[in-house]
Amino acid sequence: MQRPNKNAVQYLLALFTFIALILSYLFAKGRLSPRLLGLFLLLAMAGVFAALVSRARSYRARLAGPLTRERQDVTRKLGILVIGMLAALLIGWLATSGQPMAPRLIGATISLLIAGCLVSLIIRAKAPPGSP
């Protein structure tokens, strides 16, 4: 059985950031309309979300056994990721102050959804084996 790459999430987020920077540059130069920018960023975010859900499922499968050092490491990393997601939410909320409320709320909802999924994984990882 092939072991999943531990740095897949970091690579994925770095790729999304790189794509967002390129799209923002094209938008700033006038080569990309606001509608296309939003569409491409939405598609990129959907891809990141799908990959994160897939990664969360692989974590869930690895957390099914008894409490081991690997499980403790996974729960610690997930906790750090939750803190990072909430920090990114706060920075994004402050950076977009004065902008239309609907896009801000959509971004906040996506961030909170991902953070909630990660918290759910942490709770399941810390629960004793055999509990629901």
Chimera marker file (.cmm) of the C-alpha trace (Angstrom):
<marker_set name="trace">
<marker id="1" x="0.000" y="0.000" z="0.000" r="1" g="1" b="0" radius="0.5"/>
<marker id="2" x="1.404" y="3.364" z="-1.002" r="1" g="1" b="0" radius="0.5"/>
<marker id="3" x="1.793" y="5.849" z="1.820" r="1" g="1" b="0" radius="0.5"/>
<marker id="4" x="0.338" y="9.322" z="1.142" r="1" g="1" b="0" radius="0.5"/>
<marker id="5" x="2.720" y="12.241" z="0.791" r="1" g="1" b="0" radius="0.5"/>
<marker id="6" x="2.926" y="14.144" z="4.087" r="1" g="1" b="0" radius="0.5"/>
<marker id="7" x="3.524" y="17.499" z="2.396" r="1" g="1" b="0" radius="0.5"/>
<marker id="8" x="0.646" y="17.247" z="-0.084" r="1" g="1" b="0" radius="0.5"/>
<marker id="9" x="-1.424" y="19.911" z="1.687" r="1" g="1" b="0" radius="0.5"/>
<marker id="10" x="1.477" y="22.369" z="1.772" r="1" g="1" b="0" radius="0.5"/>
<marker id="11" x="2.178" y="21.810" z="-1.937" r="1" g="1" b="0" radius="0.5"/>
<marker id="12" x="-1.488" y="22.219" z="-2.743" r="1" g="1" b="0" radius="0.5"/>
<marker id="13" x="-1.814" y="25.487" z="-0.833" r="1" g="1" b="0" radius="0.5"/>
<marker id="14" x="1.411" y="26.803" z="-2.365" r="1" g="1" b="0" radius="0.5"/>
<marker id="15" x="0.082" y="25.948" z="-5.834" r="1" g="1" b="0" radius="0.5"/>
<marker id="16" x="-3.209" y="27.724" z="-5.109" r="1" g="1" b="0" radius="0.5"/>
<marker id="17" x="-1.317" y="30.801" z="-3.870" r="1" g="1" b="0" radius="0.5"/>
<marker id="18" x="0.843" y="30.798" z="-7.008" r="1" g="1" b="0" radius="0.5"/>
<marker id="19" x="-2.217" y="30.524" z="-9.267" r="1" g="1" b="0" radius="0.5"/>
<marker id="20" x="-3.991" y="33.299" z="-7.343" r="1" g="1" b="0" radius="0.5"/>
<marker id="21" x="-0.950" y="35.571" z="-7.677" r="1" g="1" b="0" radius="0.5"/>
<marker id="22" x="-0.731" y="34.999" z="-11.429" r="1" g="1" b="0" radius="0.5"/>
<marker id="23" x="-4.456" y="35.627" z="-11.854" r="1" g="1" b="0" radius="0.5"/>
<marker id="24" x="-4.232" y="38.769" z="-9.726" r="1" g="1" b="0" radius="0.5"/>
<marker id="25" x="-1.324" y="40.025" z="-11.825" r="1" g="1" b="0" radius="0.5"/>
<marker id="26" x="-3.261" y="39.416" z="-15.046" r="1" g="1" b="0" radius="0.5"/>
<marker id="27" x="-6.263" y="41.195" z="-13.554" r="1" g="1" b="0" radius="0.5"/>
<marker id="28" x="-4.129" y="44.172" z="-12.483" r="1" g="1" b="0" radius="0.5"/>
<marker id="29" x="-2.672" y="44.432" z="-16.003" r="1" g="1" b="0" radius="0.5"/>
<marker id="30" x="-6.171" y="44.435" z="-17.514" r="1" g="1" b="0" radius="0.5"/>
<marker id="31" x="-5.816" y="41.106" z="-19.301" r="1" g="1" b="0" radius="0.5"/>
<marker id="32" x="-8.449" y="39.393" z="-17.186" r="1" g="1" b="0" radius="0.5"/>
<marker id="33" x="-11.987" y="40.592" z="-16.506" r="1" g="1" b="0" radius="0.5"/>
<marker id="34" x="-13.374" y="40.619" z="-12.962" r="1" g="1" b="0" radius="0.5"/>
<marker id="35" x="-15.850" y="37.903" z="-13.889" r="1" g="1" b="0" radius="0.5"/>
<marker id="36" x="-13.123" y="35.587" z="-15.236" r="1" g="1" b="0" radius="0.5"/>
<marker id="37" x="-10.934" y="36.306" z="-12.215" r="1" g="1" b="0" radius="0.5"/>
<marker id="38" x="-13.764" y="35.287" z="-9.914" r="1" g="1" b="0" radius="0.5"/>
<marker id="39" x="-14.538" y="32.196" z="-11.993" r="1" g="1" b="0" radius="0.5"/>
<marker id="40" x="-10.916" y="31.008" z="-12.071" r="1" g="1" b="0" radius="0.5"/>
<marker id="41" x="-10.427" y="31.642" z="-8.361" r="1" g="1" b="0" radius="0.5"/>
<marker id="42" x="-13.673" y="29.819" z="-7.593" r="1" g="1" b="0" radius="0.5"/>
<marker id="43" x="-12.546" y="26.825" z="-9.656" r="1" g="1" b="0" radius="0.5"/>
<marker id="44" x="-9.138" y="26.848" z="-7.976" r="1" g="1" b="0" radius="0.5"/>
<marker id="45" x="-10.760" y="27.044" z="-4.534" r="1" g="1" b="0" radius="0.5"/>
<marker id="46" x="-13.092" y="24.162" z="-5.410" r="1" g="1" b="0" radius="0.5"/>
<marker id="47" x="-10.069" y="22.092" z="-6.422" r="1" g="1" b="0" radius="0.5"/>
<marker id="48" x="-8.270" y="22.931" z="-3.180" r="1" g="1" b="0" radius="0.5"/>
<marker id="49" x="-11.375" y="22.074" z="-1.157" r="1" g="1" b="0" radius="0.5"/>
<marker id="50" x="-11.799" y="18.736" z="-2.959" r="1" g="1" b="0" radius="0.5"/>
<marker id="51" x="-8.153" y="17.899" z="-2.341" r="1" g="1" b="0" radius="0.5"/>
<marker id="52" x="-8.434" y="18.866" z="1.333" r="1" g="1" b="0" radius="0.5"/>
<marker id="53" x="-11.509" y="16.666" z="1.742" r="1" g="1" b="0" radius="0.5"/>
<marker id="54" x="-9.635" y="13.798" z="0.097" r="1" g="1" b="0" radius="0.5"/>
<marker id="55" x="-6.668" y="14.409" z="2.390" r="1" g="1" b="0" radius="0.5"/>
<marker id="56" x="-8.968" y="14.537" z="5.425" r="1" g="1" b="0" radius="0.5"/>
<marker id="57" x="-10.407" y="11.146" z="4.477" r="1" g="1" b="0" radius="0.5"/>
<marker id="58" x="-6.937" y="9.666" z="4.303" r="1" g="1" b="0" radius="0.5"/>
<marker id="59" x="-6.201" y="11.150" z="7.745" r="1" g="1" b="0" radius="0.5"/>
<marker id="60" x="-9.446" y="9.658" z="9.041" r="1" g="1" b="0" radius="0.5"/>
<marker id="61" x="-8.403" y="6.221" z="7.802" r="1" g="1" b="0" radius="0.5"/>
<marker id="62" x="-4.995" y="6.565" z="9.484" r="1" g="1" b="0" radius="0.5"/>
<marker id="63" x="-6.614" y="7.648" z="12.765" r="1" g="1" b="0" radius="0.5"/>
<marker id="64" x="-8.795" y="4.562" z="13.057" r="1" g="1" b="0" radius="0.5"/>
<marker id="65" x="-6.361" y="2.485" z="15.147" r="1" g="1" b="0" radius="0.5"/>
<marker id="66" x="-5.130" y="2.819" z="18.727" r="1" g="1" b="0" radius="0.5"/>
<marker id="67" x="-3.437" y="5.990" z="19.982" r="1" g="1" b="0" radius="0.5"/>
<marker id="68" x="0.089" y="6.010" z="18.587" r="1" g="1" b="0" radius="0.5"/>
<marker id="69" x="2.839" y="8.532" z="18.128" r="1" g="1" b="0" radius="0.5"/>
<marker id="70" x="1.709" y="9.018" z="14.530" r="1" g="1" b="0" radius="0.5"/>
<marker id="71" x="-1.843" y="9.845" z="15.664" r="1" g="1" b="0" radius="0.5"/>
<marker id="72" x="-0.510" y="12.363" z="18.153" r="1" g="1" b="0" radius="0.5"/>
<marker id="73" x="1.572" y="13.983" z="15.406" r="1" g="1" b="0" radius="0.5"/>
<marker id="74" x="-1.427" y="14.114" z="13.077" r="1" g="1" b="0" radius="0.5"/>
<marker id="75" x="-3.650" y="15.742" z="15.708" r="1" g="1" b="0" radius="0.5"/>
<marker id="76" x="-0.939" y="18.303" z="16.465" r="1" g="1" b="0" radius="0.5"/>
<marker id="77" x="-0.552" y="19.151" z="12.771" r="1" g="1" b="0" radius="0.5"/>
<marker id="78" x="-4.314" y="19.422" z="12.336" r="1" g="1" b="0" radius="0.5"/>
<marker id="79" x="-4.475" y="21.770" z="15.330" r="1" g="1" b="0" radius="0.5"/>
<marker id="80" x="-1.798" y="23.981" z="13.784" r="1" g="1" b="0" radius="0.5"/>
<marker id="81" x="-3.712" y="23.964" z="10.499" r="1" g="1" b="0" radius="0.5"/>
<marker id="82" x="-6.929" y="25.034" z="12.291" r="1" g="1" b="0" radius="0.5"/>
<marker id="83" x="-5.092" y="27.941" z="13.940" r="1" g="1" b="0" radius="0.5"/>
<marker id="84" x="-3.644" y="28.894" z="10.543" r="1" g="1" b="0" radius="0.5"/>
<marker id="85" x="-7.073" y="28.795" z="8.906" r="1" g="1" b="0" radius="0.5"/>
<marker id="86" x="-8.566" y="31.032" z="11.586" r="1" g="1" b="0" radius="0.5"/>
<marker id="87" x="-5.630" y="33.456" z="11.342" r="1" g="1" b="0" radius="0.5"/>
<marker id="88" x="-6.071" y="33.593" z="7.558" r="1" g="1" b="0" radius="0.5"/>
<marker id="89" x="-9.793" y="34.243" z="8.068" r="1" g="1" b="0" radius="0.5"/>
<marker id="90" x="-9.079" y="37.141" z="10.424" r="1" g="1" b="0" radius="0.5"/>
<marker id="91" x="-6.422" y="38.657" z="8.146" r="1" g="1" b="0" radius="0.5"/>
<marker id="92" x="-8.688" y="38.299" z="5.112" r="1" g="1" b="0" radius="0.5"/>
<marker id="93" x="-11.609" y="39.860" z="6.957" r="1" g="1" b="0" radius="0.5"/>
<marker id="94" x="-9.494" y="42.842" z="8.011" r="1" g="1" b="0" radius="0.5"/>
<marker id="95" x="-7.861" y="43.222" z="4.592" r="1" g="1" b="0" radius="0.5"/>
<marker id="96" x="-11.218" y="43.397" z="2.823" r="1" g="1" b="0" radius="0.5"/>
<marker id="97" x="-12.904" y="45.872" z="5.129" r="1" g="1" b="0" radius="0.5"/>
<marker id="98" x="-14.978" y="48.345" z="3.151" r="1" g="1" b="0" radius="0.5"/>
<marker id="99" x="-15.591" y="45.833" z="0.339" r="1" g="1" b="0" radius="0.5"/>
<marker id="100" x="-18.990" y="44.316" z="-0.534" r="1" g="1" b="0" radius="0.5"/>
<marker id="101" x="-20.282" y="42.058" z="2.209" r="1" g="1" b="0" radius="0.5"/>
<marker id="102" x="-21.424" y="39.063" z="0.096" r="1" g="1" b="0" radius="0.5"/>
<marker id="103" x="-17.950" y="37.981" z="-1.139" r="1" g="1" b="0" radius="0.5"/>
<marker id="104" x="-16.538" y="38.498" z="2.355" r="1" g="1" b="0" radius="0.5"/>
<marker id="105" x="-19.205" y="36.267" z="3.858" r="1" g="1" b="0" radius="0.5"/>
<marker id="106" x="-18.666" y="33.581" z="1.220" r="1" g="1" b="0" radius="0.5"/>
<marker id="107" x="-14.924" y="33.533" z="1.940" r="1" g="1" b="0" radius="0.5"/>
<marker id="108" x="-15.548" y="33.421" z="5.678" r="1" g="1" b="0" radius="0.5"/>
<marker id="109" x="-18.021" y="30.569" z="5.248" r="1" g="1" b="0" radius="0.5"/>
<marker id="110" x="-15.540" y="28.516" z="3.228" r="1" g="1" b="0" radius="0.5"/>
<marker id="111" x="-12.774" y="29.111" z="5.779" r="1" g="1" b="0" radius="0.5"/>
<marker id="112" x="-15.037" y="28.197" z="8.690" r="1" g="1" b="0" radius="0.5"/>
<marker id="113" x="-16.259" y="25.080" z="6.875" r="1" g="1" b="0" radius="0.5"/>
<marker id="114" x="-12.707" y="23.842" z="6.340" r="1" g="1" b="0" radius="0.5"/>
<marker id="115" x="-11.753" y="24.699" z="9.932" r="1" g="1" b="0" radius="0.5"/>
<marker id="116" x="-14.854" y="22.866" z="11.181" r="1" g="1" b="0" radius="0.5"/>
<marker id="117" x="-13.921" y="19.745" z="9.207" r="1" g="1" b="0" radius="0.5"/>
<marker id="118" x="-10.442" y="19.843" z="10.706" r="1" g="1" b="0" radius="0.5"/>
<marker id="119" x="-11.805" y="20.266" z="14.243" r="1" g="1" b="0" radius="0.5"/>
<marker id="120" x="-14.093" y="17.285" z="13.633" r="1" g="1" b="0" radius="0.5"/>
<marker id="121" x="-11.042" y="15.221" z="12.654" r="1" g="1" b="0" radius="0.5"/>
<marker id="122" x="-9.200" y="16.304" z="15.793" r="1" g="1" b="0" radius="0.5"/>
<marker id="123" x="-12.144" y="15.307" z="17.989" r="1" g="1" b="0" radius="0.5"/>
<marker id="124" x="-12.359" y="11.904" z="16.317" r="1" g="1" b="0" radius="0.5"/>
<marker id="125" x="-8.619" y="11.389" z="16.646" r="1" g="1" b="0" radius="0.5"/>
<marker id="126" x="-8.656" y="12.094" z="20.371" r="1" g="1" b="0" radius="0.5"/>
<marker id="127" x="-11.710" y="9.925" z="21.052" r="1" g="1" b="0" radius="0.5"/>
<marker id="128" x="-11.027" y="6.434" z="22.403" r="1" g="1" b="0" radius="0.5"/>
<marker id="129" x="-11.187" y="3.637" z="19.805" r="1" g="1" b="0" radius="0.5"/>
<marker id="130" x="-14.656" y="2.141" z="19.402" r="1" g="1" b="0" radius="0.5"/>
<marker id="131" x="-16.552" y="5.307" z="20.320" r="1" g="1" b="0" radius="0.5"/>
<marker id="132" x="-18.928" y="6.833" z="17.723" r="1" g="1" b="0" radius="0.5"/>
<link id1="1" id2="2" r="1" g="1" b="0" radius="0.2"/>
<link id1="2" id2="3" r="1" g="1" b="0" radius="0.2"/>
<link id1="3" id2="4" r="1" g="1" b="0" radius="0.2"/>
<link id1="4" id2="5" r="1" g="1" b="0" radius="0.2"/>
<link id1="5" id2="6" r="1" g="1" b="0" radius="0.2"/>
<link id1="6" id2="7" r="1" g="1" b="0" radius="0.2"/>
<link id1="7" id2="8" r="1" g="1" b="0" radius="0.2"/>
<link id1="8" id2="9" r="1" g="1" b="0" radius="0.2"/>
<link id1="9" id2="10" r="1" g="1" b="0" radius="0.2"/>
<link id1="10" id2="11" r="1" g="1" b="0" radius="0.2"/>
<link id1="11" id2="12" r="1" g="1" b="0" radius="0.2"/>
<link id1="12" id2="13" r="1" g="1" b="0" radius="0.2"/>
<link id1="13" id2="14" r="1" g="1" b="0" radius="0.2"/>
<link id1="14" id2="15" r="1" g="1" b="0" radius="0.2"/>
<link id1="15" id2="16" r="1" g="1" b="0" radius="0.2"/>
<link id1="16" id2="17" r="1" g="1" b="0" radius="0.2"/>
<link id1="17" id2="18" r="1" g="1" b="0" radius="0.2"/>
<link id1="18" id2="19" r="1" g="1" b="0" radius="0.2"/>
<link id1="19" id2="20" r="1" g="1" b="0" radius="0.2"/>
<link id1="20" id2="21" r="1" g="1" b="0" radius="0.2"/>
<link id1="21" id2="22" r="1" g="1" b="0" radius="0.2"/>
<link id1="22" id2="23" r="1" g="1" b="0" radius="0.2"/>
<link id1="23" id2="24" r="1" g="1" b="0" radius="0.2"/>
<link id1="24" id2="25" r="1" g="1" b="0" radius="0.2"/>
<link id1="25" id2="26" r="1" g="1" b="0" radius="0.2"/>
<link id1="26" id2="27" r="1" g="1" b="0" radius="0.2"/>
<link id1="27" id2="28" r="1" g="1" b="0" radius="0.2"/>
<link id1="28" id2="29" r="1" g="1" b="0" radius="0.2"/>
<link id1="29" id2="30" r="1" g="1" b="0" radius="0.2"/>
<link id1="30" id2="31" r="1" g="1" b="0" radius="0.2"/>
<link id1="31" id2="32" r="1" g="1" b="0" radius="0.2"/>
<link id1="32" id2="33" r="1" g="1" b="0" radius="0.2"/>
<link id1="33" id2="34" r="1" g="1" b="0" radius="0.2"/>
<link id1="34" id2="35" r="1" g="1" b="0" radius="0.2"/>
<link id1="35" id2="36" r="1" g="1" b="0" radius="0.2"/>
<link id1="36" id2="37" r="1" g="1" b="0" radius="0.2"/>
<link id1="37" id2="38" r="1" g="1" b="0" radius="0.2"/>
<link id1="38" id2="39" r="1" g="1" b="0" radius="0.2"/>
<link id1="39" id2="40" r="1" g="1" b="0" radius="0.2"/>
<link id1="40" id2="41" r="1" g="1" b="0" radius="0.2"/>
<link id1="41" id2="42" r="1" g="1" b="0" radius="0.2"/>
<link id1="42" id2="43" r="1" g="1" b="0" radius="0.2"/>
<link id1="43" id2="44" r="1" g="1" b="0" radius="0.2"/>
<link id1="44" id2="45" r="1" g="1" b="0" radius="0.2"/>
<link id1="45" id2="46" r="1" g="1" b="0" radius="0.2"/>
<link id1="46" id2="47" r="1" g="1" b="0" radius="0.2"/>
<link id1="47" id2="48" r="1" g="1" b="0" radius="0.2"/>
<link id1="48" id2="49" r="1" g="1" b="0" radius="0.2"/>
<link id1="49" id2="50" r="1" g="1" b="0" radius="0.2"/>
<link id1="50" id2="51" r="1" g="1" b="0" radius="0.2"/>
<link id1="51" id2="52" r="1" g="1" b="0" radius="0.2"/>
<link id1="52" id2="53" r="1" g="1" b="0" radius="0.2"/>
<link id1="53" id2="54" r="1" g="1" b="0" radius="0.2"/>
<link id1="54" id2="55" r="1" g="1" b="0" radius="0.2"/>
<link id1="55" id2="56" r="1" g="1" b="0" radius="0.2"/>
<link id1="56" id2="57" r="1" g="1" b="0" radius="0.2"/>
<link id1="57" id2="58" r="1" g="1" b="0" radius="0.2"/>
<link id1="58" id2="59" r="1" g="1" b="0" radius="0.2"/>
<link id1="59" id2="60" r="1" g="1" b="0" radius="0.2"/>
<link id1="60" id2="61" r="1" g="1" b="0" radius="0.2"/>
<link id1="61" id2="62" r="1" g="1" b="0" radius="0.2"/>
<link id1="62" id2="63" r="1" g="1" b="0" radius="0.2"/>
<link id1="63" id2="64" r="1" g="1" b="0" radius="0.2"/>
<link id1="64" id2="65" r="1" g="1" b="0" radius="0.2"/>
<link id1="65" id2="66" r="1" g="1" b="0" radius="0.2"/>
<link id1="66" id2="67" r="1" g="1" b="0" radius="0.2"/>
<link id1="67" id2="68" r="1" g="1" b="0" radius="0.2"/>
<link id1="68" id2="69" r="1" g="1" b="0" radius="0.2"/>
<link id1="69" id2="70" r="1" g="1" b="0" radius="0.2"/>
<link id1="70" id2="71" r="1" g="1" b="0" radius="0.2"/>
<link id1="71" id2="72" r="1" g="1" b="0" radius="0.2"/>
<link id1="72" id2="73" r="1" g="1" b="0" radius="0.2"/>
<link id1="73" id2="74" r="1" g="1" b="0" radius="0.2"/>
<link id1="74" id2="75" r="1" g="1" b="0" radius="0.2"/>
<link id1="75" id2="76" r="1" g="1" b="0" radius="0.2"/>
<link id1="76" id2="77" r="1" g="1" b="0" radius="0.2"/>
<link id1="77" id2="78" r="1" g="1" b="0" radius="0.2"/>
<link id1="78" id2="79" r="1" g="1" b="0" radius="0.2"/>
<link id1="79" id2="80" r="1" g="1" b="0" radius="0.2"/>
<link id1="80" id2="81" r="1" g="1" b="0" radius="0.2"/>
<link id1="81" id2="82" r="1" g="1" b="0" radius="0.2"/>
<link id1="82" id2="83" r="1" g="1" b="0" radius="0.2"/>
<link id1="83" id2="84" r="1" g="1" b="0" radius="0.2"/>
<link id1="84" id2="85" r="1" g="1" b="0" radius="0.2"/>
<link id1="85" id2="86" r="1" g="1" b="0" radius="0.2"/>
<link id1="86" id2="87" r="1" g="1" b="0" radius="0.2"/>
<link id1="87" id2="88" r="1" g="1" b="0" radius="0.2"/>
<link id1="88" id2="89" r="1" g="1" b="0" radius="0.2"/>
<link id1="89" id2="90" r="1" g="1" b="0" radius="0.2"/>
<link id1="90" id2="91" r="1" g="1" b="0" radius="0.2"/>
<link id1="91" id2="92" r="1" g="1" b="0" radius="0.2"/>
<link id1="92" id2="93" r="1" g="1" b="0" radius="0.2"/>
<link id1="93" id2="94" r="1" g="1" b="0" radius="0.2"/>
<link id1="94" id2="95" r="1" g="1" b="0" radius="0.2"/>
<link id1="95" id2="96" r="1" g="1" b="0" radius="0.2"/>
<link id1="96" id2="97" r="1" g="1" b="0" radius="0.2"/>
<link id1="97" id2="98" r="1" g="1" b="0" radius="0.2"/>
<link id1="98" id2="99" r="1" g="1" b="0" radius="0.2"/>
<link id1="99" id2="100" r="1" g="1" b="0" radius="0.2"/>
<link id1="100" id2="101" r="1" g="1" b="0" radius="0.2"/>
<link id1="101" id2="102" r="1" g="1" b="0" radius="0.2"/>
<link id1="102" id2="103" r="1" g="1" b="0" radius="0.2"/>
<link id1="103" id2="104" r="1" g="1" b="0" radius="0.2"/>
<link id1="104" id2="105" r="1" g="1" b="0" radius="0.2"/>
<link id1="105" id2="106" r="1" g="1" b="0" radius="0.2"/>
<link id1="106" id2="107" r="1" g="1" b="0" radius="0.2"/>
<link id1="107" id2="108" r="1" g="1" b="0" radius="0.2"/>
<link id1="108" id2="109" r="1" g="1" b="0" radius="0.2"/>
<link id1="109" id2="110" r="1" g="1" b="0" radius="0.2"/>
<link id1="110" id2="111" r="1" g="1" b="0" radius="0.2"/>
<link id1="111" id2="112" r="1" g="1" b="0" radius="0.2"/>
<link id1="112" id2="113" r="1" g="1" b="0" radius="0.2"/>
<link id1="113" id2="114" r="1" g="1" b="0" radius="0.2"/>
<link id1="114" id2="115" r="1" g="1" b="0" radius="0.2"/>
<link id1="115" id2="116" r="1" g="1" b="0" radius="0.2"/>
<link id1="116" id2="117" r="1" g="1" b="0" radius="0.2"/>
<link id1="117" id2="118" r="1" g="1" b="0" radius="0.2"/>
<link id1="118" id2="119" r="1" g="1" b="0" radius="0.2"/>
<link id1="119" id2="120" r="1" g="1" b="0" radius="0.2"/>
<link id1="120" id2="121" r="1" g="1" b="0" radius="0.2"/>
<link id1="121" id2="122" r="1" g="1" b="0" radius="0.2"/>
<link id1="122" id2="123" r="1" g="1" b="0" radius="0.2"/>
<link id1="123" id2="124" r="1" g="1" b="0" radius="0.2"/>
<link id1="124" id2="125" r="1" g="1" b="0" radius="0.2"/>
<link id1="125" id2="126" r="1" g="1" b="0" radius="0.2"/>
<link id1="126" id2="127" r="1" g="1" b="0" radius="0.2"/>
<link id1="127" id2="128" r="1" g="1" b="0" radius="0.2"/>
<link id1="128" id2="129" r="1" g="1" b="0" radius="0.2"/>
<link id1="129" id2="130" r="1" g="1" b="0" radius="0.2"/>
<link id1="130" id2="131" r="1" g="1" b="0" radius="0.2"/>
<link id1="131" id2="132" r="1" g="1" b="0" radius="0.2"/>
</marker_set>
